[in-house]
């Protein structure tokens, strides 16, 4: 893991007098946005399903889960659905083999039909830094420190009047947006900058 402090020298010189606390908030925000919009970090979570319990919790190993990409029961994927759709179909009052799911809140999975036996599901999720993170995944520093720093500078210029500079903000934001665009193209072509993290969480 890389401390937010490592990014500071790349930002301080462009924002003279800006407190480190504000800069670190900006760095964290830029890292969160980058991860949310690129699906850079993923994690496979082994979720223990309990018989007759429709809801299970996703517990992050580090950072915070952002989006469920896939749920596998053995090799069969479950179908994502809205809460309304499951209620309309009456799946919420049925028991059997889980076929569908929706995410309630940030970490609670709701399965339908309600599982009738205990088993383990493999859930692929995207991960982002937590809102109070003081460290971020190494890949954000190793491969994306320049756009992350640019995104942080733009964040400060957008939120704090003392450092407002529309031209500099636009230039920094363009660097940040270009990196997001390039990473999404890379992912669409099958490339990955960070290995999948596979961890099991007992319940």
Backbone as a printed PyTorch tensor [residue, N CA C, xyz], in Angstrom:
tensor([[[  0.8430,  -1.1950,   0.0000],
         [  0.0000,   0.0000,   0.0000],
         [  0.8820,   1.2510,   0.0000]],

        [[  0.3790,   2.3100,  -0.5960],
         [  1.1220,   3.5680,  -0.7240],
         [  0.4220,   4.6550,   0.0740]],

        [[  1.1960,   5.3560,   0.8980],
         [  0.6330,   6.4480,   1.6960],
         [  0.2500,   7.6200,   0.8050]],

        [[ -0.8140,   8.3130,   1.1730],
         [ -1.2060,   9.5200,   0.4520],
         [ -0.0920,  10.5650,   0.4970]],

        [[  0.7520,  10.5050,   1.5230],
         [  1.8470,  11.4730,   1.6630],
         [  2.7960,  11.4450,   0.4660]],

        [[  2.9130,  10.2830,  -0.1840],
         [  3.8500,  10.1960,  -1.3050],
         [  3.4450,  11.0910,  -2.4750]],

        [[  2.1580,  11.3830,  -2.5890],
         [  1.6800,  12.2250,  -3.6850],
         [  1.9200,  13.7150,  -3.4200]],

        [[  2.1490,  14.0830,  -2.1660],
         [  2.1840,  15.4970,  -1.7920],
         [  3.1820,  16.3340,  -2.5900]],

        [[  4.4400,  15.8740,  -2.8010],
         [  5.3910,  16.7180,  -3.5310],
         [  4.9540,  17.0530,  -4.9560]],

        [[  4.0830,  16.2150,  -5.5470],
         [  3.6280,  16.4580,  -6.9030],
         [  2.5360,  17.5250,  -6.9670]],

        [[  2.0570,  17.9520,  -5.7950],
         [  0.9080,  18.8510,  -5.7450],
         [  1.2360,  20.1620,  -5.0450]],

        [[  2.0300,  20.1010,  -4.0050],
         [  2.3160,  21.2940,  -3.1940],
         [  2.8060,  22.4740,  -4.0180]],

        [[  3.7500,  22.2170,  -4.9380],
         [  4.3570,  23.3080,  -5.7060],
         [  3.3740,  24.0660,  -6.5740]],

        [[  2.3020,  23.3890,  -6.9970],
         [  1.2940,  24.0270,  -7.8510],
         [  0.1950,  24.7110,  -7.0510]],

        [[  0.1470,  24.4140,  -5.7530],
         [ -0.8830,  24.9930,  -4.8890],
         [ -0.2050,  25.5900,  -3.6550]],

        [[  0.5680,  26.6450,  -3.8140],
         [  1.3290,  27.2080,  -2.7040],
         [  0.4340,  27.6210,  -1.5410]],

        [[  0.8330,  27.1750,  -0.3500],
         [  0.0940,  27.5360,   0.8510],
         [ -1.0730,  26.6340,   1.1790]],

        [[ -1.3730,  25.7050,   0.3200],
         [ -2.5060,  24.8070,   0.5740],
         [ -2.1330,  23.8060,   1.6670]],

        [[ -2.9400,  23.6930,   2.7140],
         [ -2.6310,  22.7490,   3.8020],
         [ -2.5880,  21.3010,   3.3060]],

        [[ -1.6850,  20.5140,   3.8800],
         [ -1.5660,  19.1050,   3.4890],
         [ -2.8760,  18.3470,   3.7100]],

        [[ -3.6330,  18.7100,   4.7390],
         [ -4.8840,  18.0110,   5.0150],
         [ -5.8470,  18.1440,   3.8330]],

        [[ -5.9270,  19.3330,   3.2520],
         [ -6.7980,  19.5510,   2.0990],
         [ -6.2690,  18.7820,   0.8920]],

        [[ -4.9470,  18.8160,   0.6980],
         [ -4.3650,  18.1110,  -0.4390],
         [ -4.6140,  16.6140,  -0.3280]],

        [[ -4.4760,  16.0510,   0.8650],
         [ -4.6960,  14.6110,   1.0270],
         [ -6.1680,  14.2390,   0.8170]],

        [[ -7.0690,  15.1160,   1.2170],
         [ -8.4890,  14.8820,   0.9030],
         [ -8.6970,  14.8380,  -0.6120]],

        [[ -8.0070,  15.7260,  -1.3160],
         [ -8.1240,  15.7890,  -2.7730],
         [ -7.5250,  14.5470,  -3.4290]],

        [[ -6.3870,  14.0850,  -2.9130],
         [ -5.7500,  12.8750,  -3.4490],
         [ -6.6770,  11.6840,  -3.2780]],

        [[ -7.2310,  11.5460,  -2.0810],
         [ -8.1480,  10.4360,  -1.8110],
         [ -9.3600,  10.4870,  -2.7340]],

        [[ -9.9250,  11.6810,  -2.9080],
         [-11.0900,  11.8350,  -3.7770],
         [-10.7580,  11.4660,  -5.2200]],

        [[ -9.5730,  11.8800,  -5.6820],
         [ -9.1650,  11.5540,  -7.0500],
         [ -8.9690,  10.0500,  -7.2150]],

        [[ -8.3900,   9.3960,  -6.2040],
         [ -8.2000,   7.9450,  -6.2720],
         [ -9.5420,   7.2200,  -6.2810]],

        [[-10.4670,   7.6800,  -5.4580],
         [-11.7980,   7.0630,  -5.4130],
         [-12.4910,   7.2020,  -6.7600]],

        [[-12.4850,   8.4010,  -7.3040],
         [-13.1380,   8.6200,  -8.5990],
         [-12.4920,   7.7760,  -9.6950]],

        [[-11.1660,   7.7230,  -9.6940],
         [-10.4630,   6.9500, -10.7170],
         [-10.8770,   5.4770, -10.6470]],

        [[-10.9210,   4.9220,  -9.4330],
         [-11.2800,   3.5090,  -9.2860],
         [-12.7400,   3.2610,  -9.6470]],

        [[-13.6220,   4.1750,  -9.2590],
         [-15.0340,   4.0020,  -9.5810],
         [-15.2790,   3.9980, -11.0870]],

        [[-14.5920,   4.8570, -11.7840],
         [-14.8640,   5.0350, -13.2100],
         [-14.0740,   4.1010, -14.1160]],

        [[-13.0740,   3.4200, -13.6010],
         [-12.2500,   2.5530, -14.4460],
         [-12.3430,   1.0730, -14.0950]],

        [[-12.9110,   0.7310, -12.9300],
         [-12.9090,  -0.6570, -12.4630],
         [-11.4770,  -1.1900, -12.4000]],

        [[-10.5390,  -0.3370, -12.0240],
         [ -9.1330,  -0.7210, -11.9780],
         [ -8.8820,  -1.8460, -10.9890]],

        [[ -9.4900,  -1.7570,  -9.8160],
         [ -9.2500,  -2.7360,  -8.7580],
         [-10.4550,  -3.6500,  -8.6060]],

        [[-10.1950,  -4.9430,  -8.6110],
         [-11.2710,  -5.9080,  -8.4100],
         [-10.8670,  -6.9050,  -7.3380]],

        [[-11.8630,  -7.5290,  -6.7830],
         [-11.6330,  -8.5140,  -5.7270],
         [-12.6860,  -9.6000,  -5.8440]],

        [[-12.2680, -10.8480,  -5.7150],
         [-13.2110, -11.9560,  -5.6790],
         [-13.4450, -12.3420,  -4.2320]],

        [[-14.6870, -12.2300,  -3.8050],
         [-15.0480, -12.5010,  -2.4180],
         [-15.8360, -13.7990,  -2.3490]],

        [[-15.3870, -14.7150,  -1.5130],
         [-16.1280, -15.9490,  -1.2730],
         [-17.1640, -15.6750,  -0.1940]],

        [[-18.4380, -15.7790,  -0.5570],
         [-19.5280, -15.4410,   0.3540],
         [-20.2400, -16.7190,   0.7920]],

        [[-20.2780, -16.9320,   2.1030],
         [-20.9670, -18.1010,   2.6540],
         [-22.4600, -17.8110,   2.7640]],

        [[-23.2480, -18.5830,   2.0460],
         [-24.6990, -18.4340,   2.0490],
         [-25.2780, -19.3770,   3.1010]],

        [[-26.2090, -18.8590,   3.8870],
         [-26.8590, -19.6480,   4.9330],
         [-28.2580, -20.0370,   4.4660]],

        [[-28.6280, -21.2740,   4.7310],
         [-29.9630, -21.7450,   4.3400],
         [-31.0460, -20.8850,   4.9810]],

        [[-32.0450, -20.5580,   4.1810],
         [-33.2120, -19.7760,   4.6140],
         [-32.8890, -18.3190,   4.9280]],

        [[-31.7200, -17.8380,   4.5080],
         [-31.3480, -16.4380,   4.6840],
         [-31.1340, -15.8110,   3.3070]],

        [[-31.9640, -14.8410,   2.9490],
         [-31.8710, -14.2340,   1.6140],
         [-30.7500, -13.2100,   1.5260]],

        [[-30.3470, -12.6390,   2.6660],
         [-29.3700, -11.5620,   2.6500],
         [-28.0150, -12.0490,   3.1520]],

        [[-26.9700, -11.6020,   2.4650],
         [-25.5900, -11.8840,   2.8900],
         [-24.7950, -10.5910,   2.7810]],

        [[-23.7690, -10.4520,   3.6260],
         [-22.9520,  -9.2480,   3.6520],
         [-21.6640,  -9.4540,   2.8770]],

        [[-21.2800,  -8.4260,   2.1240],
         [-19.9760,  -8.3890,   1.4750],
         [-19.0390,  -7.6140,   2.3930]],

        [[-17.9830,  -8.2820,   2.8330],
         [-17.0460,  -7.6400,   3.7540],
         [-15.7410,  -7.3750,   3.0080]],

        [[-15.3700,  -6.1170,   2.8250],
         [-14.1470,  -5.8210,   2.0720],
         [-12.8910,  -6.2140,   2.8320]],

        [[-11.8950,  -6.7350,   2.1150],
         [-10.6040,  -7.0360,   2.7270],
         [ -9.8430,  -5.7450,   2.9530]],

        [[ -9.9840,  -4.8110,   2.0390],
         [ -9.3440,  -3.4960,   2.1580],
         [-10.1390,  -2.5440,   1.2880]],

        [[-10.1570,  -1.2770,   1.6670],
         [-10.9130,  -0.3200,   0.8770],
         [-12.3990,  -0.5500,   1.0180]],

        [[-13.1270,  -0.2990,  -0.0380],
         [-14.5860,  -0.3800,   0.0100],
         [-15.1020,  -0.9210,  -1.3080]],

        [[-16.0410,  -1.8620,  -1.2300],
         [-16.6320,  -2.3800,  -2.4540],
         [-17.4720,  -1.2960,  -3.1160]],

        [[-17.4470,  -1.3020,  -4.4420],
         [-18.1640,  -0.2690,  -5.1760],
         [-19.2650,  -0.8570,  -6.0380]],

        [[-18.9610,  -1.8670,  -6.8240],
         [-19.9420,  -2.3890,  -7.7730],
         [-19.7670,  -3.8990,  -7.9180]],

        [[-20.8780,  -4.6270,  -7.9080],
         [-20.8410,  -6.0720,  -8.1430],
         [-20.7910,  -6.3060,  -9.6450]],

        [[-19.7460,  -7.0150, -10.0990],
         [-19.6080,  -7.3010, -11.5270],
         [-20.2090,  -8.6480, -11.9010]],

        [[-20.0820,  -9.6230, -11.0020],
         [-20.5780, -10.9670, -11.3340],
         [-20.6900, -11.7920, -10.0540]],

        [[-21.7040, -12.6420, -10.0020],
         [-21.8380, -13.6200,  -8.9270],
         [-21.9330, -14.9970,  -9.5640]],

        [[-21.0670, -15.8930,  -9.1120],
         [-21.0590, -17.2480,  -9.6590],
         [-21.4710, -18.2600,  -8.6000]],

        [[-22.3640, -19.1370,  -8.9940],
         [-22.7170, -20.3030,  -8.1850],
         [-22.1030, -21.4900,  -8.9110]],

        [[-20.9900, -21.9900,  -8.3770],
         [-20.1160, -22.9040,  -9.1280],
         [-19.6560, -22.1520, -10.3810]],

        [[-20.1220, -22.5680, -11.5520],
         [-19.7470, -21.8490, -12.7790],
         [-20.9300, -21.1080, -13.4030]],

        [[-22.0830, -21.1820, -12.7400],
         [-23.2910, -20.5560, -13.2920],
         [-23.4590, -19.1470, -12.7240]],

        [[-23.5740, -18.1370, -13.5950],
         [-23.7560, -16.7720, -13.0960],
         [-25.1860, -16.5210, -12.6440]],

        [[-25.3240, -15.7400, -11.5690],
         [-26.6400, -15.2690, -11.1580],
         [-26.9920, -14.0230, -11.9680]],

        [[-28.2770, -13.7700, -12.1160],
         [-28.7480, -12.6480, -12.9230],
         [-29.0200, -11.4300, -12.0480]],

        [[-28.4050, -10.2890, -12.3660],
         [-28.7280,  -9.0730, -11.6060],
         [-30.1450,  -8.6130, -11.9210]],

        [[-30.8430,  -8.1250, -10.9130],
         [-32.2150,  -7.6640, -11.1060],
         [-32.4980,  -6.5390, -10.1180]],

        [[-33.5020,  -5.7750, -10.3850],
         [-33.8970,  -4.7250,  -9.4530],
         [-34.7650,  -5.3310,  -8.3460]],

        [[-34.8210,  -4.6360,  -7.2340],
         [-35.6830,  -5.0840,  -6.1390],
         [-37.1310,  -5.1630,  -6.6070]],

        [[-37.5440,  -4.1740,  -7.3880],
         [-38.9230,  -4.1430,  -7.8890],
         [-39.2300,  -5.3790,  -8.7350]],

        [[-38.2790,  -5.7530,  -9.5960],
         [-38.5090,  -6.9130, -10.4690],
         [-38.6640,  -8.1980,  -9.6620]],

        [[-37.8550,  -8.3630,  -8.6290],
         [-37.9360,  -9.5770,  -7.8200],
         [-39.2470,  -9.6270,  -7.0410]],

        [[-39.6710,  -8.4670,  -6.5370],
         [-40.9510,  -8.4270,  -5.8140],
         [-42.1160,  -8.7080,  -6.7620]],

        [[-42.0580,  -8.1450,  -7.9560],
         [-43.1320,  -8.3410,  -8.9410],
         [-43.2610,  -9.8040,  -9.3290]],

        [[-42.1280, -10.4890,  -9.4630],
         [-42.1380, -11.9010,  -9.8510],
         [-42.4060, -12.8280,  -8.6690]],

        [[-42.4120, -12.2700,  -7.4710],
         [-42.6590, -13.0950,  -6.2890],
         [-41.4860, -13.9560,  -5.8790]],

        [[-40.3040, -13.7010,  -6.4320],
         [-39.1380, -14.5180,  -6.1070],
         [-38.6850, -14.3340,  -4.6670]],

        [[-39.0480, -13.1890,  -4.0820],
         [-38.6150, -12.9140,  -2.7140],
         [-39.2990, -13.8130,  -1.6850]],

        [[-40.4060, -14.4420,  -2.0500],
         [-41.1140, -15.3080,  -1.1010],
         [-40.9420, -16.7870,  -1.4690]],

        [[-40.1090, -17.0620,  -2.4460],
         [-39.8400, -18.4390,  -2.8380],
         [-38.5160, -18.9040,  -2.2360]],

        [[-38.3670, -20.2000,  -2.0730],
         [-37.0890, -20.7890,  -1.6610],
         [-36.6300, -21.7530,  -2.7420]],

        [[-35.3160, -21.9590,  -2.8000],
         [-34.7750, -22.8470,  -3.8170],
         [-33.3350, -22.4850,  -4.1140]],

        [[-32.9430, -22.6780,  -5.3520],
         [-31.5860, -22.3430,  -5.7890],
         [-31.5550, -20.8790,  -6.2030]],

        [[-30.6600, -20.0670,  -5.6110],
         [-30.6020, -18.6460,  -5.9950],
         [-30.3520, -18.4720,  -7.4850]],

        [[-31.1250, -17.5970,  -8.1080],
         [-30.9800, -17.3290,  -9.5340],
         [-30.7040, -15.8590,  -9.8220]],

        [[-31.1750, -14.9790,  -8.9370],
         [-31.0470, -13.5450,  -9.1580],
         [-30.5710, -12.8690,  -7.8790]],

        [[-30.1880, -11.6040,  -8.0240],
         [-29.7430, -10.8430,  -6.8570],
         [-29.8860,  -9.3520,  -7.1290]],

        [[-29.9000,  -8.5880,  -6.0540],
         [-29.7020,  -7.1440,  -6.1570],
         [-28.8920,  -6.7010,  -4.9450]],

        [[-28.2810,  -5.5440,  -5.0560],
         [-27.4490,  -5.0000,  -3.9890],
         [-28.2550,  -3.9550,  -3.2320]],

        [[-28.3820,  -4.1540,  -1.9380],
         [-29.1050,  -3.2160,  -1.0920],
         [-28.1000,  -2.4720,  -0.2220]],

        [[-28.0300,  -1.1640,  -0.3920],
         [-26.9920,  -0.4180,   0.3030],
         [-25.6400,  -0.6720,  -0.3400]],

        [[-24.5800,  -0.5550,   0.4500],
         [-23.2310,  -0.7120,  -0.0910],
         [-22.7310,  -2.1450,  -0.0650]],

        [[-23.1860,  -2.9400,   0.9000],
         [-22.5490,  -4.2450,   1.1040],
         [-23.5110,  -5.4110,   1.2520]],

        [[-24.8140,  -5.1810,   1.1940],
         [-25.7640,  -6.2660,   1.4460],
         [-26.3230,  -6.8220,   0.1450]],

        [[-26.0660,  -8.1010,  -0.0910],
         [-26.6200,  -8.7980,  -1.2470],
         [-27.9300,  -9.4520,  -0.8560]],

        [[-28.9250,  -9.3130,  -1.7080],
         [-30.2040,  -9.9880,  -1.5020],
         [-30.3680, -11.0050,  -2.6270]],

        [[-30.5190, -12.2820,  -2.2520],
         [-30.6080, -13.3820,  -3.2160],
         [-32.0600, -13.8130,  -3.3840]],

        [[-32.3910, -14.2530,  -4.5870],
         [-33.7390, -14.7580,  -4.8450],
         [-33.6640, -15.8890,  -5.8690]],

        [[-34.4220, -16.9590,  -5.6420],
         [-35.1740, -17.2610,  -4.4290],
         [-34.2610, -17.3670,  -3.1910]],

        [[-34.8660, -17.3740,  -2.0190],
         [-34.0980, -17.5430,  -0.7830],
         [-33.4330, -18.9190,  -0.7950]],

        [[-32.1160, -18.9930,  -0.5300],
         [-31.4190, -20.2860,  -0.5930],
         [-32.0210, -21.3040,   0.3740]],

        [[-32.1770, -22.5250,  -0.0870],
         [-32.7050, -23.5690,   0.7890],
         [-31.5870, -24.4060,   1.3970]],

        [[-30.3670, -24.2400,   0.8810],
         [-29.2110, -24.9580,   1.4440],
         [-28.0280, -24.0000,   1.5750]],

        [[-27.1140, -24.3390,   2.4560],
         [-25.8920, -23.5480,   2.6170],
         [-24.9290, -23.8500,   1.4760]],

        [[-24.2550, -22.8270,   0.9960],
         [-23.2670, -22.9950,  -0.0590],
         [-22.3830, -21.7580,  -0.1100]],

        [[-21.4490, -21.7440,  -1.0280],
         [-20.5450, -20.6070,  -1.1760],
         [-20.6700, -20.0320,  -2.5780]],

        [[-20.8260, -18.7160,  -2.6420],
         [-20.8710, -18.0120,  -3.9180],
         [-19.5880, -17.2100,  -4.0860]],

        [[-19.1100, -17.0890,  -5.3200],
         [-17.9520, -16.2580,  -5.6170],
         [-18.4300, -14.9550,  -6.2510]],

        [[-18.1330, -13.8570,  -5.5830],
         [-18.6360, -12.5520,  -5.9960],
         [-17.4640, -11.6870,  -6.4610]],

        [[-17.5050, -11.2780,  -7.7180],
         [-16.4860, -10.3850,  -8.2630],
         [-16.9690,  -8.9460,  -8.1150]],

        [[-16.2000,  -8.1450,  -7.3900],
         [-16.5890,  -6.7580,  -7.1340],
         [-15.4520,  -5.8150,  -7.5030]],

        [[-15.8070,  -4.5860,  -7.8230],
         [-14.7900,  -3.5510,  -7.9470],
         [-14.5650,  -2.9560,  -6.5560]],

        [[-13.3540,  -2.4260,  -6.3650],
         [-12.9520,  -1.9080,  -5.0610],
         [-12.4460,  -0.4860,  -5.2340]],

        [[-12.7390,   0.3650,  -4.2760],
         [-12.2070,   1.7250,  -4.2600],
         [-11.6660,   2.0160,  -2.8670]],

        [[-10.8140,   3.0250,  -2.7140],
         [-10.3550,   3.3850,  -1.3700],
         [-11.5140,   3.8010,  -0.4850]],

        [[-11.3820,   3.5420,   0.8050],
         [-12.4090,   3.9640,   1.7560],
         [-12.4000,   5.4830,   1.8920]],

        [[-13.5060,   6.0170,   2.3850],
         [-13.6460,   7.4700,   2.5100],
         [-12.6490,   8.0850,   3.4800]],

        [[-12.1190,   7.2730,   4.3910],
         [-11.1400,   7.7750,   5.3540],
         [ -9.7490,   7.1550,   5.1440]],

        [[ -9.5030,   6.6340,   3.9590],
         [ -8.2410,   5.9460,   3.6810],
         [ -7.0460,   6.8890,   3.8300]],

        [[ -5.9820,   6.3750,   4.3960],
         [ -4.7070,   7.0990,   4.4560],
         [ -3.6860,   6.4690,   3.5210]],

        [[ -4.0330,   5.3080,   2.9690],
         [ -3.1960,   4.5910,   2.0070],
         [ -4.0670,   4.1170,   0.8560]],

        [[ -3.4410,   3.9420,  -0.3020],
         [ -4.1490,   3.4240,  -1.4660],
         [ -3.3280,   2.3010,  -2.0850]],

        [[ -3.9540,   1.5370,  -2.9580],
         [ -3.2520,   0.4320,  -3.6140],
         [ -2.0320,   0.9430,  -4.3750]],

        [[ -0.9670,   0.1610,  -4.3570],
         [  0.3030,   0.5740,  -4.9630],
         [  0.1800,   0.9480,  -6.4370]],

        [[ -0.7250,   0.2820,  -7.1630],
         [ -0.8520,   0.5420,  -8.5970],
         [ -1.2520,   1.9870,  -8.8740]],

        [[ -1.9940,   2.5940,  -7.9580],
         [ -2.4080,   3.9850,  -8.1650],
         [ -1.2090,   4.9240,  -8.1310]],

        [[ -0.2020,   4.5780,  -7.3470],
         [  1.0320,   5.3610,  -7.3320],
         [  1.9550,   4.9440,  -8.4710]],

        [[  2.1550,   3.6500,  -8.6400],
         [  3.1460,   3.1490,  -9.5890],
         [  2.8210,   3.5150, -11.0280]],

        [[  1.5390,   3.4570, -11.4020],
         [  1.1710,   3.6530, -12.8020],
         [  0.3390,   4.9080, -13.0690]],

        [[ -0.2730,   5.4670, -12.0290],
         [ -1.2180,   6.5680, -12.2760],
         [ -0.9700,   7.7930, -11.4030]],

        [[  0.2320,   7.9340, -10.8520],
         [  0.4740,   9.0510,  -9.9390],
         [  0.3530,  10.4070, -10.6240]],

        [[  0.7490,  10.5060, -11.8910],
         [  0.6590,  11.7960, -12.5820],
         [ -0.7970,  12.2210, -12.7670]],

        [[ -1.6800,  11.3850, -13.3330],
         [ -3.0860,  11.8100, -13.4490],
         [ -3.7920,  11.9350, -12.1020]],

        [[ -3.4260,  11.1060, -11.1160],
         [ -4.0330,  11.2310,  -9.7910],
         [ -3.6710,  12.5890,  -9.1850]],

        [[ -2.3930,  12.9760,  -9.3150],
         [ -1.9650,  14.2820,  -8.8050],
         [ -2.6840,  15.4130,  -9.5400]],

        [[ -2.8330,  15.2660, -10.8450],
         [ -3.5500,  16.2860, -11.6170],
         [ -5.0060,  16.3670, -11.1790]],

        [[ -5.6360,  15.2110, -10.9830],
         [ -7.0160,  15.2010, -10.5200],
         [ -7.1650,  15.8390,  -9.1510]],

        [[ -6.1860,  15.6150,  -8.2720],
         [ -6.2170,  16.2160,  -6.9330],
         [ -6.0730,  17.7310,  -7.0240]],

        [[ -5.1780,  18.2130,  -7.8580],
         [ -5.0190,  19.6670,  -8.0180],
         [ -6.3070,  20.2940,  -8.5490]],

        [[ -6.9270,  19.6460,  -9.5240],
         [ -8.1800,  20.1580, -10.0730],
         [ -9.2650,  20.1840,  -9.0030]],

        [[ -9.2740,  19.1460,  -8.1450],
         [-10.2660,  19.0690,  -7.0640],
         [-10.1210,  20.2570,  -6.1220]],

        [[ -8.8800,  20.5770,  -5.7240],
         [ -8.6430,  21.7150,  -4.8280],
         [ -9.0740,  23.0160,  -5.4970]],

        [[ -8.7050,  23.1880,  -6.7590],
         [ -9.0450,  24.4280,  -7.4670],
         [-10.5630,  24.5850,  -7.6260]],

        [[-11.2640,  23.4720,  -7.6740],
         [-12.7130,  23.5290,  -7.8380],
         [-13.4300,  23.8300,  -6.5190]],

        [[-12.8260,  23.4180,  -5.3950],
         [-13.5160,  23.5140,  -4.1150],
         [-13.0320,  24.6370,  -3.1940]],

        [[-11.8770,  25.2150,  -3.4740],
         [-11.3200,  26.2200,  -2.5700],
         [-10.9470,  27.4760,  -3.3500]],

        [[-11.6470,  28.5610,  -3.0170],
         [-11.5140,  29.8060,  -3.7740],
         [-10.1200,  30.3790,  -3.8260]],

        [[ -9.3380,  30.1610,  -2.7690],
         [ -7.9960,  30.7370,  -2.7250],
         [ -7.1060,  30.2270,  -3.8570]],

        [[ -7.4200,  29.0260,  -4.3610],
         [ -6.5730,  28.4290,  -5.4050],
         [ -7.3080,  28.2880,  -6.7410]],

        [[ -8.3910,  29.0090,  -6.8990],
         [ -9.1380,  28.9410,  -8.1560],
         [ -8.2770,  29.4630,  -9.3030]],

        [[ -8.2160,  28.6640, -10.3380],
         [ -7.5190,  29.0410, -11.5690],
         [ -8.1570,  28.2140, -12.6760]],

        [[ -9.1600,  28.7530, -13.3580],
         [ -9.9180,  27.9620, -14.3360],
         [ -9.0550,  27.3000, -15.3960]],

        [[ -8.0410,  27.9970, -15.8800],
         [ -7.2050,  27.4100, -16.9270],
         [ -6.4120,  26.2250, -16.3920]],

        [[ -5.7800,  26.4010, -15.2170],
         [ -5.0050,  25.3050, -14.6250],
         [ -5.9010,  24.1350, -14.2490]],

        [[ -7.0850,  24.4450, -13.7260],
         [ -8.0270,  23.3750, -13.3840],
         [ -8.4160,  22.5810, -14.6200]],

        [[ -8.6980,  23.2720, -15.7120],
         [ -9.0880,  22.5960, -16.9540],
         [ -7.9550,  21.7260, -17.4890]],

        [[ -6.7250,  22.2350, -17.4080],
         [ -5.5820,  21.4630, -17.8890],
         [ -5.3780,  20.2080, -17.0530]],

        [[ -5.4500,  20.3650, -15.7220],
         [ -5.2870,  19.2020, -14.8470],
         [ -6.4200,  18.2070, -15.0300]],

        [[ -7.6330,  18.7260, -15.1660],
         [ -8.7810,  17.8240, -15.3340],
         [ -8.6740,  17.0500, -16.6390]],

        [[ -8.1250,  17.6680, -17.6660],
         [ -7.9500,  16.9890, -18.9530],
         [ -6.9590,  15.8260, -18.8150]],

        [[ -5.8940,  16.0180, -18.0520],
         [ -4.9250,  14.9390, -17.8140],
         [ -5.6070,  13.7730, -17.1080]],

        [[ -6.3860,  14.0920, -16.0920],
         [ -7.0970,  13.0820, -15.3090],
         [ -8.1090,  12.3280, -16.1740]],

        [[ -8.9040,  13.0580, -16.9350],
         [ -9.9230,  12.4310, -17.7740],
         [ -9.2980,  11.5560, -18.8610]],

        [[ -8.1690,  12.0120, -19.4190],
         [ -7.4990,  11.2290, -20.4610],
         [ -6.9980,   9.9010, -19.9040]],

        [[ -6.4920,   9.9100, -18.6750],
         [ -6.0130,   8.6710, -18.0590],
         [ -7.1720,   7.7050, -17.8130]],

        [[ -8.3140,   8.2200, -17.3770],
         [ -9.4970,   7.3760, -17.1860],
         [ -9.9300,   6.7730, -18.5190]],

        [[ -9.9690,   7.5990, -19.5490],
         [-10.3590,   7.1170, -20.8770],
         [ -9.4030,   6.0210, -21.3630]],

        [[ -8.1020,   6.2450, -21.2150],
         [ -7.1150,   5.2670, -21.6850],
         [ -7.2060,   3.9630, -20.9040]],

        [[ -7.4310,   4.0530, -19.5960],
         [ -7.5540,   2.8380, -18.7910],
         [ -8.8000,   2.0550, -19.1740]],

        [[ -9.8970,   2.7400, -19.4590],
         [-11.1160,   2.0350, -19.8580],
         [-10.9500,   1.3520, -21.2120]],

        [[-10.2310,   1.9790, -22.1270],
         [ -9.9350,   1.3370, -23.4070],
         [ -9.0590,   0.1100, -23.1890]],

        [[ -8.0650,   0.2630, -22.3380],
         [ -7.1690,  -0.8530, -22.0370],
         [ -7.9350,  -2.0310, -21.4440]],

        [[ -8.8430,  -1.7420, -20.5120],
         [ -9.6360,  -2.8120, -19.9010],
         [-10.5460,  -3.4690, -20.9320]],

        [[-11.1550,  -2.6640, -21.8150],
         [-12.0480,  -3.2070, -22.8340],
         [-11.3150,  -4.1380, -23.7940]],

        [[-10.0140,  -3.9010, -23.9540],
         [ -9.2060,  -4.7460, -24.8430],
         [ -8.5780,  -5.9300, -24.1190]],

        [[ -8.9250,  -6.0830, -22.8480],
         [ -8.4400,  -7.2430, -22.1040],
         [ -7.2180,  -6.9830, -21.2570]],

        [[ -6.7470,  -5.7410, -21.2210],
         [ -5.5870,  -5.4280, -20.4110],
         [ -5.9900,  -5.1640, -18.9770]],

        [[ -5.0480,  -5.2990, -18.0840],
         [ -5.3010,  -5.0230, -16.6630],
         [ -4.0340,  -4.4810, -16.0450]],

        [[ -4.1860,  -3.4590, -15.2150],
         [ -3.0300,  -2.8700, -14.5570],
         [ -2.8090,  -3.4520, -13.1780]],

        [[ -3.8160,  -4.0600, -12.6110],
         [ -3.6850,  -4.6240, -11.2760],
         [ -4.2200,  -6.0400, -11.2890]],

        [[ -3.5000,  -6.9840, -10.6530],
         [ -3.9990,  -8.3600, -10.6040],
         [ -5.2430,  -8.4520,  -9.7460]],

        [[ -6.0710,  -9.4410, -10.0600],
         [ -7.2340,  -9.6820,  -9.2270],
         [ -6.7670, -10.1020,  -7.8510]],

        [[ -7.4300,  -9.5900,  -6.8300],
         [ -7.1210,  -9.9770,  -5.4720],
         [ -8.1650, -10.9870,  -5.0350]],

        [[ -7.7340, -12.1760,  -4.6720],
         [ -8.6690, -13.2220,  -4.2970],
         [ -8.5430, -13.4570,  -2.8030]],

        [[ -9.6220, -13.1690,  -2.0820],
         [ -9.6310, -13.3630,  -0.6300],
         [-10.9350, -14.0000,  -0.2270]],

        [[-10.8650, -14.7770,   0.8280],
         [-12.0590, -15.4350,   1.3420],
         [-12.4420, -14.7970,   2.6610]],

        [[-13.7410, -14.5720,   2.8700],
         [-14.2170, -13.9540,   4.0880],
         [-15.1950, -14.9000,   4.7700]],

        [[-14.8300, -15.4140,   5.9390],
         [-15.7760, -16.2900,   6.6620],
         [-16.9360, -15.4860,   7.2500]],

        [[-18.0860, -16.0870,   7.3260],
         [-19.2520, -15.4340,   7.9260],
         [-19.7750, -16.2820,   9.0640]]])
